[in-house]
Amino acid sequence: MKNRDKSLSADIVRIPYQQMEAEFLLVLKKKGFSDDKAKTCASIFAQNSLDGVYSHGVNRFALFVKFVEKRYIRIDNEPELKGSSAAIEQWDGRLGPGPINALICTERAMELSREYGIGCVGLSNTNHWMRGGTYGWKAAKAGFAFIGWTNTIPNMPAWGAVDCRLGNNPMIFAVPYNNEAIVLDMAMSQFSYGTMESYKLKKQQLPLSGGYDKKGQLTTDPSAIIETQRSLPVGYWKGAGLSLLLNIMAAVLSGGEATHEIGRHEDDFGVSQVYIAIDISKLDNYRMIVGIVNEIIDDYHDSVTESDSMKIVYPGERALNTRKENLSEGIPVERNVWNQIKSL
Amino acid sequence: MKNRDKSLSADIVRIPYQQMEAEFLLVLKKKGFSDDKAKTCASIFAQNSLDGVYSHGVNRFALFVKFVEKRYIRIDNEPELKGSSAAIEQWDGRLGPGPINALICTERAMELSREYGIGCVGLSNTNHWMRGGTYGWKAAKAGFAFIGWTNTIPNMPAWGAVDCRLGNNPMIFAVPYNNEAIVLDMAMSQFSYGTMESYKLKKQQLPLSGGYDKKGQLTTDPSAIIETQRSLPVGYWKGAGLSLLLNIMAAVLSGGEATHEIGRHEDDFGVSQVYIAIDISKLDNYRMIVGIVNEIIDDYHDSVTESDSMKIVYPGERALNTRKENLSEGIPVERNVWNQIKSL
């Protein structure tokens, strides 16, 4: 549901992956990024777009650059180890670029799990990691099981509340599969504001209730929800509860700020994150693992669907298809978005 | 939503906590449990009831005993370590009583985290742990952060599917708070079948859509959902995806059976579970932790509500209130349920 909009209008251009990555690289170097960091960030933004997660790829790139210009993102800062207790470490992100901090902490959790079976990194004082799935794919493609999450600014009400005190706190679960990965990248709100804006622009209703209108009624009207700011937590009280727990654990395990503190900043920066990796190659049943995951997915795909035209897909499967399509046809971008990037 | 039914009818008796625990103890000893195991199980069933989770307490006790009689639950079997890699261990539950296996593995994850900062136990071949929150409360009251989950029989369809291939796979997140705990105990279905049966009995509609009717429409009619067996995952496709990932990770990390395999058994036994504990007293920011959790909950409680009569509660807060009420007034039980237990 990350703005994978298939209804491409005349205002859409298709940019080849290499060209997009090269353009991002050019801009980031111009803005003062070192070669290495520019390459890493350019690659993450291009890959997110390639996989169809435009909201955290090409559509977000200009805002990322703006945050660099405003010094919300400190491009020369690298994360520092604050403390450790064997398999768990706490890092200070020092407001460095979110995707770079996130990659470093994912890799560190993987290293810890190589040594201890499981590894955990709490990262404070960092910036938006863009697509959380990036780090799930990274770990799972390297053979690790991965659980990670971030807290955010307050953007969702508690269950029964009208003001936003919770974050949508995306959570990632990933496991290796078929030389790729199964990656669940799940925010705690039913629809992101990006998705709702996109439906609103197209004058479409959401496929299912996504929040509350002024009268306190559940609605599929994106404009009504954007107006009240009462987006719906996944599973009503359940997703609200999970958001609260993810926020508490992110703040506790990283020693970083909680959602109510982040909300006091002048913008969306300085969040707290958790990275847990498990080295499944260390498990006694390792040789069985490939078999069992294949069996589970085969059974899942065998589901009887509502109609013959429907296909049951696992989390991450659609991204693989979009990746293939975008690699061959170019990545779809709104012309004005692309022009803006070229002018940066 | 765990059958915390306040509309007590004339058919409800109030049983003091001590009397309920003593009655459970008597039955379990009669069924061949050792003194220690009988005490542990009786205490868990009584405490779950005390906290208002009747569906996994007093209302489930007779079925637990039936499973013992059918030898689905092997009361003399104790879990065995199958393999380990530093902070992660795999245990074989040998079909022992689920709550006892779960307690042992919770404690083992806590011990591992004392040594490594974080500890993980995968438990295969075990039985229903009743209320997953039990183990979250256990760990969090002892000062640990806890994440755990179980897989189950297939009882929920994939998103877009009409047949059940996923489990409702309850997941627990818990942290210490105020000498007690914040405990999220969240199944991946919006309403459990227990809850839907309870609404059906009272001829009431569910408060929100809980699944699909025969025509494939979302409905609040519990009978219609029980008929189609198409219960709604929390957050639609999101909870379905999370259920899939929890099942894969449970099978992989424990070396145990996955939902599609458990579904081939003659009944609901032999599940796989994961227990992760984090020793937060080892963290550098430990002295700040109490403060930050208090602040988060204070801010959460300050939410503006829809109406003055509403109170925003954190996961586990309602259980504390029910516990207090049931301690002073006795635990409410349907008369026929209590009579059945006394006849066991």
Interface residues (C-beta under 8 A of the other chain):
Chain A: M1 K82 G83 S84 S85 A86 A87 I88 Q90 E115 Y116 G117 I118 G119 C120 G122 A145 I147 P157 A158 W159 G160 A161 V162 D163 R165 L166 F173 A174 V175 I182 L184 M186 Q190 L208 G216 P233 V234 G235 Y236 W237 K238 G239 G241 L242 L244 L245 L246 N247 I248 M249 A251 V252 L253 G255 A258 T259 H260 I276 I278 D279 I280 K282 L283 D284 N285 M288 I289 I292 V293 E295 I296 D299 Y300 D302 S303 V304 T305 E306 M310 I312 Y314 P315
Chain B: M1 K82 G83 S84 S85 A86 A87 I88 Q90 E115 Y116 G117 I118 G119 C120 G122 A145 I147 P157 A158 W159 G160 A161 V162 D163 R165 L166 F173 A174 V175 I182 L184 M186 Q190 L208 G216 P233 V234 G235 Y236 W237 K238 G239 G241 L242 L244 L245 L246 N247 I248 M249 A251 V252 L253 G255 A258 T259 H260 E261 I276 I278 D279 I280 K282 L283 D284 N285 M288 I289 I292 V293 E295 I296 D299 Y300 D302 S303 V304 T305 E306 M310 I312 Y314 P315
